Amino acid sequence: SIFSNFKEVLNDIILINGYWTSFFFLIMLFFSLFKFKKQLSIFYVGLGLILILLSITSGFKYARYYLPLLIFVVLIVSFSIKEMGNIKKSKILIYIISVFTIGFNFLKTTSCLNLMSSKDTRIISAEYIDKEIKEGNRIVFLKSPWIFEVCPVNFFKYNIIIIENEEELINIPENSYLVIGEFQYFLTKGSRKKNEENIIEKMRNYGFFLVKKFEKKAFFYPNDRTIHDLIYFCPQIFLFYKNERSF
């Protein structure tokens, strides 16, 4: 229903922005409505239309679908801060809260930029495999639209096997390696930790045990509950191994 979709949209907004930033905007929104001015009408209409469009469309919504909201959010918050600044009693308080909120988001953004400017997990895992796994070993990949989010491997150095279905893993010979990226399972939103536990448990059922996990975490950034496209730059990569002791 539209109501349940709207509730899901609000949950996504909180998941993307965090509780503090979302609460800050809510305060600014109520204040701007209290100090209503005609020239703000277009901002409320724009905000409302986008929320309605997001609510009447079905299916999972990536974080990027919410970007148009930012235009109206920034304008409404700017107006509220300006108006609050004219009230002597609230001037210092609102400036402190605003600086804190902007500072928090600045640190979150800086943390992401730091991750994006350094080697990501795909390169780190590729270097590890090239250095630690001997030439000629068998390395298995699961065929998936998201296979590009796993590490690149030298086809001339290793015996590469790509299987169509996960169930085929049971037939993979012993002494084989398996590489899986979290994006092959984490397709919408939720807990990355639970997704990780699910992957490890599934692979254990096929006789593969975790050798190494490659991950990079950002400070001031959601490292567990998040939305699919917010972790493009730092996906987890899992390296498994299957031998006679696995059973």
N, C-alpha and C positions, 0 to 999 in steps of 0.2 A: 504493500500500500504506500501511498504518498507520505503518510505520517511516519511509517517505519523507515522509509528512505530518508526523510528529513532528519530523523533521529540519528541515522547512520552518518549523514553528512556532518552533523554537529560533532559526533564522536570522532570523525576523521579530522575535522578542524582542530580539535583538542589534541589528537594524536600527532598531528603535524607541527603545531605551534607550541605545545606544552601547556600545562595548566596555568602557569603564571601569566604568560603572554595572552592566553585566551581570556583569562579573568580581567586582565588590564583593559583589553579591548571592550569587554562587556561593560565595564565601568564607564569608559569613554563614550560608548554608544548611548547608555542611559542618560549621561550628562548632556550629550548633544541633543537628545530628544527633549530633555527638560528645558534646554536653552534654544528650542527650535527656531530656525530661521528659514524663510522661503528658499533662499539660495542653496540650502542643503537638501532640498527635496529630491533633486536629481540623484544625489548620492544614495539616499535611502531607497529610491526606486531601483537604481542600478544594483545595489546590494541585494534587495529583495528579489529582483528578477533572476539574478545568478543563482541564488539559493533555491528558487522555485525550479529553475531549469535542472539543477543538480538533483533535486528531489523527485522530479517526474521521470527522470531517466533511470532505467534499471541497469543492473550489472555493477561490477566493481569499478570504483573511480580512483585513478592514480592521483598522486599528490599534485601533479602538474595541472590537473583539471581545475584546481582551486586557485590557480594564479590570478585569474581575472578579479577575484575578490580583493586582492591586495590593493588595487587602485582605490577602491572605495573605503577600505579599512584605513589606509594611510591618510586619506583626506578627512575622514570623520575624526580620527584620533588627533590630527593636527589642529582641527577646529577646536576640539574639546580642550586640548592643552593650552591653546591661545586664550580661550575664554576663561579657563580656570586661573590663568596667570593674571587676569584682571581682578581677581578676588584676593584681597590682601591676606586673609586668614588662611587660604589654601595654596597660596603661591609657592611657598617653600616646600610644602609637602608634595605637591604635584610635580615639582621639578625633581625632587629626590626620587619619587616613584618612577618618573619618566626616564631619568638617567639610569636607574637600576635596571629597568626593563630593556632599554636600548643597549646598555652594557652587557646584559645577559645574552641577548641575541647576537651582539658583536662577538662575544667569546665563542658562541656556538658556531657562528659563521667562520671565524678564524680557525677554529678546530677542524672544520670540514676542509677549508682551503689547505691547511697543513697536510691533511691526509691525501688530498688530491694532487698535491705538488710532490709527493714522495712516491716511492715504488709501491704499487698496489699488490694485493695478495696474489693476483694472477702471475705477476712477474716473479715475486718471491718464491711461490710454489714451483714455478717452472725452473728457476735456478737451483732449487733444492733437488728436484727430480734429476736434473742434468748432472748434478754433482754427486748425489748419494745413491742413485739407482744405476746398477751396472748395465752396460750396453747389451742389447739382445733380450732384456726382460720384457715380459708381456704386460702391457698397460691397457686397461679396459675403460671405455667411456660409454655413458648412456646417451643414445641419440635423443636430442631434445632441441627445441627452438632456442633454448638458453645455453646451448653447449659453448657458445662463444664467450660465455662468462666464466669458463674454467681456464686453466693454464694452457699455454701452447706447449706442445711436445714435439721433439724431433722425430719425424717419421722414418728417417734413415738410420736412426740409432736404436729405436725400440720397435718391438712387435706390437703394433697398435690394433686393437679390436674395438669396433663400435657396434653395440647391440641395440636392437630396436626396442625391446621391452625389458623392464626391470626383472621379470620372472626368469629371463634367460641367464641371469647371474648364477643360478644354482648349477648350471652346466659348465661354467667357466672352470678350466683346470686349476689345480693347486699351484702355488708359487706365482700367483698373478697379482698385479696391483690394480687398484680401481681408483679413479679420480672422479669426484662429484663436487659440483658447485651448489651452494645453497639455493641459487635461483632456479635450479631444476625442480625444486620442491616448494620454495617460498614464492608463490605467484600472486598473492594478494596482500594481506596484512596480518599482523598478529605478533606472537612472541618468537624471536629468532632462537631463543634458548630452547623452547619446546620443539621448534623445527629441527634444530640440531640433534636433540635427543631422539626425535622420530627417525631421522636419517640413520643415525648410528645403530638404533635398534633394528631397523629394516635390513641394513647391510649385515648385521650380525646373524639374522635369520638365513642369509644366503652364504654364510661362512666367511664373510669378510670382517676383519677387525681393524679398528682405527689405528693407523700408524702415526699420523701427524695431522694437526689442524692448523690451517693458516688463517689468521685473522688480524685485523688492525682496528683498534677502537679509538673513537674520538672523545676527547674531553668535552663536557657540556653538550653532548649530542646523544640522542636516543640510541643505545646499543642493544636494546632488547625489543620492546614493543615499538613497531614502526610500520611504515607502508613500503611496499615493494620498491618503488623508484627512488626512495630516499637513500638507498644503500647501493646504488649502482657503482659507486666509486670504491666500495670496500667490501665486496662479497666474501663470505667464508668459502674456503676450499678445503675439501677433506680428502686425505690420502689413506686408502685402505689396503690391506694385504690378506691374501687367502693362502693358507697352507694346511698340512695334515693336522696340525694342532688346533686349527680353528673349529674342529667339529667335536 
